[in-house]
């Protein structure tokens, strides 16, 4: 089957949605499908890796004032979102011309618009990774909390997007995401599905020198170093440290200076941005993940990786990543320094750690990637696409 995945950008370092698209495309190519990714921006090294794995990459010209890895001025941001809405009414010709396939699988399309979904002549599946269809901020946060109802401007956006995605088979990784889209005004098409993401770890990373590096309990943060990921909250909660424990921070982003300063003071170990084998090596050496996001999380790749590695995850009640079942596979606490520190101290108890680790391993079995590929093919078949392997 000829499959085209569409995503706004694939710029390094890849976020969770981008990593998921990369792995899904690779898995489908390994299964014998003809797979291509269409995007507006791609890093050369990402494109080279995909093409080496048998996944073609097509870059289309987009009408945007700045690439998605930069912050524009307020007028530029307004123009960005205005063009996004315009291209959700009618897709640019270059984008429409790149859609020759048996099925189109759309993902995070900010920067490309959703008009190609409306005009497609083949079945379209749309996997929702965030709230960008209904919120230009992609978070639903207003004043630091999740707004129960969309502001007027965002409701108008939801009306345009509802028309654009009307004929797509929409896939949500959890029920909460689907219901929040409805709350914010999106008319979710009939036949939408909830299909949790799958994931896999590269076994090569588990045989590296990081294993056994420390005799202390190791707490690990994996992700982009952003305020919304709770990095500053984590540093405040950690303070000068917890006796018998270490904090390792792996990632890149605007808060790198703060992490570097904490590492220079001997408070944390700064691992920097890790590639896939190095991430797995860090997971193999860690005793627990700490992912204290201060906004809702749709999937949270790092939490899934923790489950697959069989280690507990500490997160926040506002983030509530699906891989964390409070008291079973991890702990969910208020997004406050004292609560976060208390949770880390609680995990130091061997009995608590053993229970949570067993729960994480059990949840990890549900993330089996081969099973996930089959579920995605089931969605394709229900959407009307031919699913037989073509080579």
N, C-alpha and C positions, 0 to 999 in steps of 0.2 A: 504494500500500500504506500502511496505517496503522501507523506505527512509534512505540512508546513507549520512550524511553530512561529508565532509572532510575539515579539516582546520589544518594548520601547528601546531598551539599551542593554548592552552586555559589557559594561565598563569595569575593569579591575580597580579595587577589589570587589568581587561579586557579592551582592547581598543574598539573602536567603532565597528569594523568589528566582533570582537569576541562576543560582546554583542548582535549584530544583529543575529549571528548564534545561540546563546543560545536562544534568544526569538523566532526565527523562528522554531527551533526544539521543543521548549515547546508548541508553538501554534499548530504545526502539531500533536504532541502527544495528546494534549487536544481534537483535532478533530477526534481522533481515529486511527491515522496512527501508524505503527510500526517504530519508529525513533531511529537511532543510530548515534553517532558522532565518527568518527575516527580521531585521532590526534597523534602527536608525543610527545607532552608534555601537561600535564594538572595539575593544582593545586588541591590538595585533596579536598579542600572545594568546588571548582567549580564542580568537579566530583560528590561529594555527593549531591549537590543541584540539578544537572541535573537528577541524578538517582532517587532522591526523587520525581521528577516531571514526571517520566516515560520515561526518555530519557537515553538509554544505552550509555556507553562510552567505546570505545576500544582504548587502547594506543599501538601503533606499535613502534617497535625498528627502530630508524633512525641512519644513519651514519653521524653524525655531530660532529665537534670539540668542540662546545659549544652550550648551549641552547639559544633560541632567546631573552631571557630577559637579556642577558649579551653581552658586547662588547668584541670581540676577537681581537687579534693582527692582523696586516695586513696580514701576511701569513695565519693565521687561517681563516680570512675572505675570502681570495682567495680560500682556500680549501672548505669553506662552499659553495660558489657559484659554484665552479667546480663540487662538488658532486650534487648540485641542478640540474645543466645541465645534468649530467650523468643520474640522476634518472628521468629526463624528456624524455630521450631516451628509457629507460627501467625501469619500476618501480621495486623496491625491492620485493622479493617474499612475505615477511610478509605483505606488503601493498596490494599487489594483492589478497592475501588470505582473506583479511578483507572486500572485496567488494561484498559480497553476498547480493543482494538487487534487487528491481524492478527498482530503479532509484538511481543514484549517483548525489549528488549536491555538487560540489566542490566550495571552497571559496579561501581564501588566502592560497596558498599551498607552500610558501617558507619554506624550511626545509624538505619537503616531495618529491619535484619534481612533475612534471605534467605527468609522464609516465603512471600513472594508468588511466588517461583519454584516452590515446592512446590505451590501451589494454583492456579497459572495454567492457564487452559483453552485457551491458544494456545501456539504454539512459543515457547521462551525461549532466547536466546543470552546467555551470560555471558562478558564479556571480563574477564580477570583483570589488574589493574594493579599489584597489590602482594601482600603475604603476609597480608593481614588476614583471610582465610578460615581460616588456621591459626595465626595469631599475633596476640594483642591488641596487640603492639607494632608489627606490620606490617613487621618488618625481619629477623627470625630472629636478631638479634644478642643475644648473651649475653656480658657481659664484654668487649665491644668486638670480638668475633669471631663469625662465623656458626656457630651451633650445628649439629652434624651431625644431631641428633635432637631432636624436640620434648620439652619437659618434660611431666610427667604432665598438668597442667591443660590445656595446649595440645592434647594428644592427645585429651582429652575434647571440647574445642571442635571439633577436626577431625571427630570422629565425628558430632556434631550437624550440622555444615555438610555433611558427605558426604550425609546424608539429605536436606538441604534442596535441594542442587543436583543431585540424582541424575538428574532428567529434563531438565536443561539441556544444550545444546550449548556446551561450554566452549571458549573461544578464549584462547590464550596467545601473547604476542608473541614468545616464544623458548622453545626446548627446556629451557633451564636452569630457567626459572620453573616449567614443568610438572613436571620431575623433583624439584625442591625441595618442591613441594606433596605429591608422593607420599612423599618422604622424611619429611615431617612428618605423615603419616597421612591425607591427603585421598584418598578413593576417587574418582579422576578418572573421570568417566563415559566409557563407550566412545563413540567418535566425536569425541573432543576434537580440536581442531585447533591448529596453530601458524600464525598469520597476523601477520607483522610489521606494526607500525603504519605508516601513511603520514602525510605531513605536507606543508604548503605554506607558502611565504613570501608576504607581500603585497608585490608589486613596488614599491608606492609608497614604501616605506621606503628604497629604494636610491637615491633622488635627493634626499638631504638634505644639509645643510651638514657633517654628521659625516664624509662622505667627504673624504679629503684633509686632515682636521683635524690629523693628526700625521705627521711625517716619520720617526718612530721605528717600530720594530716594536711593534705593539699586541697585548698579550695581554688577552683579555676573559673575565670571569666573568659568567655569566647564571644567575640562579636565586634561590631563597629563601636568605636569610642565616641559615643554620642550622649548628650544629656538624657535623651529619651530612652536609652538603654540602661540608665541608672548607674553610670560609671562614677559620677561624682557622689551619688548616694552610697555606693559601695565603699569608696575611699573614706567617706565620713564614718560609716559604720565600722570599718576596719580599724580606724584610728592608728594607734601604734602597734596593733597586732593582737592576736589571741594566743595565749600560751599553748604550746603544743601544736600550732597550726601555721601554715604559710598560705599566702594569697598570690596566685599567679594570674597575670592579666595578659591576654592575647588579643590583639586587634589593632586597628588603625583608625584614625579619624581626628576630629577637632580637639579632643581632650588628650591627645598624645602628650603635650607638655606636662599636664597634671600627673599623668601616669609615670612619665619619666622622672619627675621630681620626687614622687613617692618611692620609686625604685632607687634613686640616688641617695635617699635618706635611709635606705635599708628596710623600708616598710613592706614592699611588695617585690615580686620578681616580674620584670617586664619582658614578655616573650616576643612582642612585636606581632606583625601580621603573619599568620602561618598558612602554608599551603596544605593540601589535603593530607598527605602523609604526616606532616608535622602536627596538624590538628589531632590526628588519631594518636600520635605519640603522647601529646599532652593529655588527652582523655585517658590513655592507658596508665598514666602516672598519677592522675587526679583521684581524689576520694569523693569529691562532690563538686557540682557545678553551681555557681552563683550567678543568676541572670535576673537582676532586679529592675526590669524595665518599668518605666513610670507611665506607660500607655498600653492599650490592649495589644496583645500579640496574636496573630492569626495562626501561625504554625510554630515559629521560633525554631529554626533549624538546629541551633546548638542544643536545645532541650531534647530534640529527637536524637541527636548524636549521643547525649548523655544516657538516654534510655537504651540505645543500642549497645553502649559500652557497659551498661549495668551499673551506673552510678547515680545517686540521688541528685535531684535538681532543686535548688532553693530559688523561688521567684516571688513575685508580688501578686496580691489578689486582683489588682487592676490589670496586670498583664495576663494572668491565668492562662499560660500556654497549654494546649491540649495534652501535651506529653506529661504534664505534672498533675497527678491526682493527689490532692492534699492528704498527707498522712499515709499514703500508699507508695507512691513512687517519688515523692518529694514533699516539700513544704511550701505553702503559700502564706505570705505574711503581708502586713501593711507596708506601704512604700515609705517607711520611716527608718532612720538609722538604728534606733534602739531595737526595733522589732527584727530587723535584718540581722543584727549582731546576735540577738538571742537565738535566732534560728540556726546560725552557724555554730554557736556553742552547743545547741541541742544535738546537732549531727555528730559532734565529737563523742557522744555516748555510743559505745560499740553496739549495744542492743538496738538503739534507734537506727543506727547506720545499717545494720544487717537487715532490718525490716524494710527500709526504704530501698535498699539495693535490690532485694528480691522483687519488690514491686516494679522497679525500673526495668529489670530484666524481663519480667512478664509483659510489660507494655512494649518493650523492644521487639518482641515476637510479632506484635500487630503491625509493625512498620516494615515487615519483610518486603524488599524492593521487587522481587520477582512476582510476588502476589499483587503488588501495587500495579505493575505493568499490565497484568491480566485485567485488573479492575478498570484501568484506563481504556483498554481495548473493548471492554463491555460497554463503556460509555460511548465509544466511537460507533459501535454496532447499533446501539439504541438511537444514535443520532442519524443513522442511515448510511454510514460509510462502509465500504468493503474492507473487511479486516484481514483477509488472507494475506500471507507473506508473498511478496512478488518476486523474490530472488533467493 
